[in-house]
Amino acid sequence: MASRQSFLKRETCLVTHSDRRYLTLNNVLRSRRRLVEAAVIIALAAPLASAVAGEPATGTAAQGAPSLNVPVVTARVRLSAVPTVLSALGMVDSLGKTTLTAPVTGKIEGPFQTKGQVAAGTVVARNVPPALHGQIAEARVQVQYAHTILRRTEQLVRQNLRTALDMALARRNFEQAKNQLADLRQEAGQQVMRAPFAGTVHYLVAPGTVVYRGTPVVTISGKAVPWIDVRVRPGVAGGVRVGEVATVAADSWHGNGRVVSVGQDARPWGLVRIRIGLPRSSPLIPGEWTRVLLMRRGSLEPVVPNAAVVMRGAKAMVYVIRHQHAEMVPVHILADLHRETWVAGSLRAGEKVAVGGVTRLVNRTPVISRALPSAG
C-alpha cells in the first residue's frame, strides 16, 4: 500500500513538471508572435506616419511608392519651326581649264601678257572689230566740231545774230556727238578678255591676227572657285532656295557654302542638280567626295529641352506641371537639334515641363517647381 502511494506521488510530480514546461514554451511562442505582429504593424504604419509628417518614407515598405512634393526644375514650352536636315553626297568640281574665244569678228591686239601665271581679272587680250578705231577717231572729230559750232553760236546769240532756237540745236548736236563717242568707247571696252581665275595663260594666236567670232584666242589653266554638285529628288529640291547656307563636310575640310543654283530638269535619272558654291580658300580639290547638309524649316511645333523627354521603353513622354502635379503626356519626337527636341503631343506654348528631377516622377506626382535658370 505504501509503495503504491509512493508511485502515484512520483507520477503526479512528473505530470506537474511537464505541464509547467509546456506552459512556459507556450508563453514564449505567444510572446514571439506578438513581437512579429508588432513589427509588421510598425512597418506598415511607417509610410503613413511619414506622409503625415511631410517627410519622405524610408524602409522596404516605402520602396516603389512616389515621394510627395518632389522638387523639380521646369522650363517653358515654346513653338518653333521644325528643322529638317537634307543630307546628300556631292563631288567637288572646278573650272580648272578654260579657253577664251573672240566675242565678235575683229583683230586681236597686243601686246600680250607674258606667258605664265596671271591673277584673276587680268586683261589677257583685246579683240577690236574692223574699223572700230577709225569710227572712234571720227567720233572724236565730230565732238570737236560740234563743240566749236556751239561756242560760235553762243557768241552770235550774244550779238543778236542767232536765235535761241539756233542755240538749242547746236547744244543738241554737241550732246549727240558726245554720246556716240561714249558708245563706241564702251563697245571697245566690251571686247576686252579677262582671266576668270588665277592661272597660267597660253596664247593660241599672234598679235594682230584677224579672228572670227568664236575663234579660240587664249587658254588659262589653274584652279577656279570650286563648287559641289548634288542631286536630289524634285520634291526636295523645290524647298531649296538660292543663297541658302549649306554645311560641307569632307575628310580634309569642314565649312559652309551657299546654294548658287537649283536645276529645273530631272533628266536623265529623275534627280535635280543643286550647285553649292565654296569659298576661294577651300582646300577641296576636284573629284573629292563631300557630305552636304541643307537646313530646311517646317511647320510650327512644340519644342522642349532634351532633358524634358523621358523614354519608357520605346515610348517618349514629358511631365507637364499642372496644378502643382506632374502629369505624364505621351509625345512623338519630330527632330532633335542643339539640345532641343521638337515633339508632337498635347502640349501648349507657355506650359511648364519638368527638366530636372524627372527620374523621381510618376503620373500625378505632387511637386514643388522652380524655373530653369536662364543661360545669360
C-alpha positions as CSV (number, residue, x, y, z in Angstrom):
1,M,0.0,0.0,0.0
2,A,2.8,2.4,0.9
3,S,4.7,1.6,-2.3
4,R,1.5,2.3,-4.4
5,Q,1.1,5.7,-2.8
6,S,4.8,6.5,-3.4
7,F,4.4,5.6,-7.1
8,L,1.3,7.8,-7.6
9,K,3.0,10.7,-5.9
10,R,6.0,10.4,-8.2
11,E,3.8,10.2,-11.3
12,T,1.9,13.3,-10.2
13,C,5.1,15.2,-9.8
14,L,6.2,14.3,-13.3
15,V,2.9,15.4,-14.8
16,T,3.1,18.7,-13.0
17,H,6.6,19.3,-14.2
18,S,5.7,18.6,-17.8
19,D,2.7,20.9,-17.6
20,R,4.9,23.7,-16.4
21,R,7.4,23.2,-19.3
22,Y,4.5,23.2,-21.8
23,L,3.0,26.4,-20.3
24,T,6.4,28.1,-20.3
25,L,7.0,27.2,-24.0
26,N,3.5,28.3,-24.9
27,N,4.1,31.7,-23.3
28,V,7.4,32.1,-25.2
29,L,5.7,31.3,-28.6
30,R,2.9,33.7,-27.8
31,S,5.5,36.5,-26.9
32,R,7.4,35.9,-30.2
33,R,4.1,36.0,-32.2
34,R,3.2,39.3,-30.6
35,L,6.6,40.8,-31.4
36,V,6.3,39.8,-35.1
37,E,2.8,41.3,-35.3
38,A,4.1,44.5,-33.7
39,A,7.0,44.7,-36.2
40,V,4.6,44.3,-39.1
41,I,2.3,46.9,-37.8
42,I,5.2,49.3,-37.3
43,A,6.5,48.7,-40.8
44,L,3.1,49.2,-42.4
45,A,2.4,52.3,-40.4
46,A,5.8,54.0,-41.2
47,P,4.8,55.4,-44.7
48,L,1.6,56.8,-43.3
49,A,3.4,58.4,-40.4
50,S,6.0,59.9,-42.8
51,A,3.3,61.2,-45.1
52,V,1.5,62.9,-42.2
53,A,4.8,64.4,-41.0
54,G,5.7,65.6,-44.6
55,E,8.9,63.6,-44.6
56,P,10.0,61.0,-47.3
57,A,9.2,57.4,-46.3
58,T,12.1,55.0,-45.6
59,G,12.4,51.3,-45.4
60,T,11.3,48.4,-47.6
61,A,7.6,49.3,-47.3
62,A,8.3,52.7,-48.9
63,Q,10.2,51.4,-51.8
64,G,8.4,51.9,-55.2
65,A,5.9,54.5,-53.7
66,P,6.1,58.0,-55.1
67,S,7.5,60.7,-52.9
68,L,5.3,63.7,-52.1
69,N,6.2,67.2,-53.0
70,V,9.1,66.2,-55.2
71,P,11.3,69.2,-56.1
72,V,11.7,69.7,-59.9
73,V,13.3,72.2,-62.3
74,T,11.0,73.4,-65.1
75,A,11.2,75.0,-68.5
76,R,8.6,76.6,-70.7
77,V,7.3,75.0,-73.9
78,R,7.6,77.2,-77.0
79,L,6.6,76.9,-80.6
80,S,9.3,76.8,-83.3
81,A,9.6,75.6,-86.9
82,V,10.7,72.0,-87.1
83,P,14.2,71.8,-88.7
84,T,14.7,69.3,-91.4
85,V,18.2,68.4,-92.4
86,L,18.7,67.5,-96.1
87,S,21.8,65.3,-96.4
88,A,23.3,64.4,-99.8
89,L,26.6,63.3,-101.2
90,G,28.3,65.6,-103.8
91,M,31.5,65.7,-105.8
92,V,33.8,68.8,-105.9
93,D,34.3,70.3,-109.3
94,S,36.3,73.3,-110.5
95,L,36.8,75.2,-113.7
96,G,40.5,74.1,-113.9
97,K,41.0,75.0,-117.5
98,T,39.1,77.3,-119.9
99,T,39.5,78.7,-123.4
100,L,38.6,82.3,-124.1
101,T,37.1,82.9,-127.6
102,A,36.7,86.0,-129.6
103,P,33.3,87.6,-128.8
104,V,33.0,89.2,-132.2
105,T,34.9,89.3,-135.5
106,G,37.8,91.5,-135.2
107,K,41.5,92.0,-134.7
108,I,43.5,90.7,-131.7
109,E,45.6,93.4,-130.4
110,G,48.8,93.2,-128.4
111,P,51.0,93.4,-126.5
112,F,50.1,90.1,-124.8
113,Q,50.7,89.2,-121.2
114,T,54.0,87.4,-120.5
115,K,53.3,83.7,-120.6
116,G,53.0,82.3,-117.1
117,Q,50.9,82.9,-114.0
118,V,48.3,85.7,-114.1
119,A,45.9,86.9,-111.4
120,A,42.1,86.7,-111.7
121,G,40.7,89.6,-113.7
122,T,43.9,90.4,-115.6
123,V,43.3,91.6,-119.2
124,V,44.9,88.9,-121.4
125,A,43.7,90.1,-124.9
126,R,41.7,92.8,-126.7
127,N,39.5,92.0,-129.7
128,V,38.9,95.1,-131.8
129,P,36.2,94.9,-134.5
130,P,37.1,96.1,-138.0
131,A,37.2,99.9,-138.4
132,L,36.4,100.4,-134.8
133,H,39.5,102.6,-134.3
134,G,38.5,104.7,-137.3
135,Q,35.0,105.1,-136.0
136,I,36.3,106.2,-132.6
137,A,38.7,108.7,-134.3
138,E,35.9,110.1,-136.5
139,A,33.6,110.4,-133.4
140,R,36.3,112.5,-131.7
141,V,36.4,114.8,-134.6
142,Q,32.6,115.1,-134.6
143,V,32.7,116.1,-130.9
144,Q,35.3,118.7,-131.5
145,Y,33.4,120.2,-134.5
146,A,30.1,120.2,-132.6
147,H,31.8,121.9,-129.7
148,T,33.2,124.6,-131.9
149,I,29.8,125.2,-133.5
150,L,28.3,125.5,-130.0
151,R,30.8,128.2,-128.9
152,R,30.4,130.2,-132.1
153,T,26.6,130.1,-131.8
154,E,26.8,131.3,-128.2
155,Q,28.8,134.4,-129.4
156,L,26.3,135.1,-132.2
157,V,23.4,134.9,-129.8
158,R,25.0,137.4,-127.6
159,Q,25.3,139.7,-130.7
160,N,21.7,139.0,-131.6
161,L,22.8,137.4,-134.8
162,R,21.3,134.0,-133.9
163,T,18.1,133.0,-132.1
164,A,17.6,130.8,-129.1
165,L,16.4,128.0,-131.4
166,D,19.8,128.0,-133.1
167,M,21.4,127.8,-129.7
168,A,19.3,124.8,-128.7
169,L,20.1,123.0,-132.0
170,A,23.8,123.5,-131.5
171,R,23.7,122.2,-128.0
172,R,21.7,119.1,-129.1
173,N,24.3,118.3,-131.8
174,F,27.1,118.6,-129.3
175,E,25.4,116.2,-126.9
176,Q,24.7,113.7,-129.6
177,A,28.3,113.7,-130.8
178,K,29.5,113.0,-127.2
179,N,27.0,110.1,-126.7
180,Q,28.1,108.5,-130.0
181,L,31.8,108.6,-128.9
182,A,30.9,107.1,-125.5
183,D,29.0,104.3,-127.1
184,L,32.0,103.4,-129.3
185,R,34.4,103.5,-126.4
186,Q,32.0,101.2,-124.4
187,E,31.9,98.8,-127.4
188,A,35.7,98.8,-127.5
189,G,35.8,98.1,-123.7
190,Q,33.5,95.1,-124.0
191,Q,35.9,93.4,-126.4
192,V,38.5,93.0,-123.5
193,M,39.1,89.4,-122.5
194,R,40.0,88.9,-118.8
195,A,41.2,85.9,-116.9
196,P,38.2,84.4,-115.0
197,F,40.6,83.0,-112.4
198,A,44.2,82.8,-111.5
199,G,46.2,80.5,-113.7
200,T,48.7,80.1,-116.5
201,V,47.9,81.6,-119.9
202,H,48.8,80.1,-123.3
203,Y,48.0,82.1,-126.4
204,L,46.6,80.4,-129.5
205,V,47.0,83.3,-132.0
206,A,49.6,86.0,-132.6
207,P,49.1,89.7,-132.0
208,G,47.4,91.4,-134.9
209,T,45.6,88.3,-136.1
210,V,42.1,88.9,-137.5
211,V,39.7,86.3,-136.0
212,Y,36.1,85.5,-136.4
213,R,33.5,85.3,-133.7
214,G,34.1,82.1,-131.6
215,T,37.8,81.7,-132.6
216,P,39.9,80.4,-129.6
217,V,42.3,83.0,-128.5
218,V,43.9,82.0,-125.2
219,T,43.7,79.1,-122.7
220,I,44.0,79.5,-119.0
221,S,44.9,76.6,-116.7
222,G,44.5,76.9,-113.0
223,K,42.1,76.5,-110.1
224,A,38.9,78.5,-110.2
225,V,36.4,78.8,-107.5
226,P,35.3,75.3,-106.6
227,W,31.7,74.1,-106.3
228,I,29.8,70.9,-105.4
229,D,27.0,69.4,-107.4
230,V,24.5,67.3,-105.5
231,R,21.4,65.6,-106.9
232,V,18.1,65.3,-105.0
233,R,14.5,64.3,-105.7
234,P,12.4,67.1,-107.3
235,G,10.1,67.3,-104.3
236,V,13.1,68.0,-102.1
237,A,14.7,70.5,-104.5
238,G,11.5,72.5,-104.5
239,G,12.1,73.7,-101.0
240,V,15.7,74.8,-101.6
241,R,16.4,78.5,-102.3
242,V,19.4,80.2,-103.9
243,G,21.5,81.8,-101.3
244,E,20.8,79.3,-98.5
245,V,23.8,78.2,-96.4
246,A,24.9,74.6,-96.8
247,T,27.3,72.8,-94.4
248,V,30.0,70.9,-96.2
249,A,31.9,68.1,-94.5
250,A,34.9,66.3,-96.1
251,D,37.9,64.4,-94.7
252,S,40.2,67.4,-95.1
253,W,37.8,70.3,-94.5
254,H,34.6,71.3,-92.8
255,G,32.9,74.6,-93.6
256,N,30.0,76.4,-95.2
257,G,29.0,77.1,-98.8
258,R,26.0,78.7,-100.4
259,V,23.4,77.4,-102.9
260,V,24.2,79.2,-106.2
261,S,21.7,77.4,-108.5
262,V,18.8,74.9,-108.4
263,G,18.2,72.9,-111.5
264,Q,14.9,72.8,-113.3
265,D,15.4,69.5,-115.1
266,A,15.3,66.0,-113.5
267,R,16.6,64.1,-116.6
268,P,18.1,61.6,-117.1
269,W,18.0,60.0,-113.6
270,G,14.9,61.7,-112.2
271,L,17.1,63.9,-109.9
272,V,17.5,67.7,-109.8
273,R,21.0,69.2,-109.6
274,I,21.8,71.7,-106.8
275,R,25.1,73.6,-107.1
276,I,26.9,74.6,-103.9
277,G,29.5,77.4,-104.2
278,L,32.5,77.1,-102.0
279,P,34.9,79.8,-100.7
280,R,38.1,80.5,-102.6
281,S,40.1,79.5,-99.5
282,S,38.6,76.0,-99.6
283,P,41.3,73.3,-99.9
284,L,39.0,70.8,-101.6
285,I,40.1,69.6,-104.9
286,P,38.1,68.5,-108.0
287,G,36.9,64.9,-107.7
288,E,36.7,64.8,-103.9
289,W,33.5,63.5,-102.3
290,T,31.8,65.5,-99.6
291,R,28.7,65.4,-97.4
292,V,26.4,68.4,-97.9
293,L,23.8,69.3,-95.3
294,L,21.0,71.8,-96.0
295,M,18.7,73.0,-93.2
296,R,15.0,73.5,-94.0
297,R,12.2,74.7,-91.8
298,G,8.8,73.1,-91.5
299,S,5.6,73.7,-89.5
300,L,5.4,75.2,-86.0
301,E,5.5,72.5,-83.3
302,P,6.2,72.5,-79.6
303,V,9.9,72.4,-78.6
304,V,11.3,71.5,-75.2
305,P,14.8,70.9,-73.8
306,N,16.3,67.5,-74.4
307,A,16.2,66.8,-70.6
308,A,12.4,67.1,-70.6
309,V,12.0,64.0,-72.8
310,V,11.7,60.7,-70.8
311,M,11.9,57.4,-72.5
312,R,9.8,54.5,-71.2
313,G,10.9,51.6,-73.4
314,A,10.1,52.7,-77.0
315,K,7.7,55.4,-75.9
316,A,8.6,59.1,-75.3
317,M,6.9,61.3,-72.8
318,V,7.2,64.6,-70.9
319,Y,5.9,65.6,-67.5
320,V,3.8,68.8,-67.6
321,I,3.4,70.7,-64.4
322,R,-0.3,71.4,-63.9
323,H,-1.9,72.4,-60.6
324,Q,1.3,71.5,-58.7
325,H,1.2,67.9,-60.1
326,A,3.4,66.3,-62.8
327,E,1.1,64.9,-65.5
328,M,2.6,62.4,-67.9
329,V,2.0,63.4,-71.5
330,P,3.0,61.0,-74.4
331,V,4.8,62.7,-77.3
332,H,6.2,61.8,-80.7
333,I,9.7,63.1,-81.4
334,L,10.0,65.1,-84.6
335,A,13.5,66.5,-84.5
336,D,16.5,66.9,-82.2
337,L,18.9,69.7,-82.7
338,H,21.2,71.9,-80.5
339,R,19.9,70.4,-77.2
340,E,16.3,70.9,-78.1
341,T,13.6,68.5,-79.2
342,W,10.6,69.2,-81.4
343,V,7.7,67.0,-80.4
344,A,4.1,66.3,-81.4
345,G,1.7,65.9,-78.5
346,S,-0.8,67.6,-76.2
347,L,1.4,70.5,-75.3
348,R,0.7,74.2,-75.4
349,A,3.1,77.1,-75.7
350,G,4.0,78.5,-72.3
351,E,3.3,75.3,-70.3
352,K,5.9,74.2,-67.8
353,V,7.6,70.9,-68.3
354,A,10.0,69.2,-65.8
355,V,13.6,69.1,-66.9
356,G,15.2,68.3,-63.5
357,G,14.2,65.5,-61.1
358,V,12.2,63.7,-63.8
359,T,13.5,60.3,-62.7
360,R,11.6,60.5,-59.5
361,L,8.2,61.3,-61.1
362,V,5.2,59.2,-62.0
363,N,1.9,60.4,-63.2
364,R,0.2,62.8,-60.9
365,T,3.1,63.2,-58.5
366,P,2.8,66.3,-56.4
367,V,5.8,68.6,-57.0
368,I,7.5,71.8,-55.9
369,S,8.8,73.5,-59.0
370,R,11.3,76.2,-59.7
371,A,12.2,77.7,-63.1
372,L,15.4,76.7,-65.0
373,P,18.0,79.4,-64.7
374,S,18.4,81.4,-67.9
375,A,21.6,80.9,-70.0
376,G,22.5,84.6,-69.6
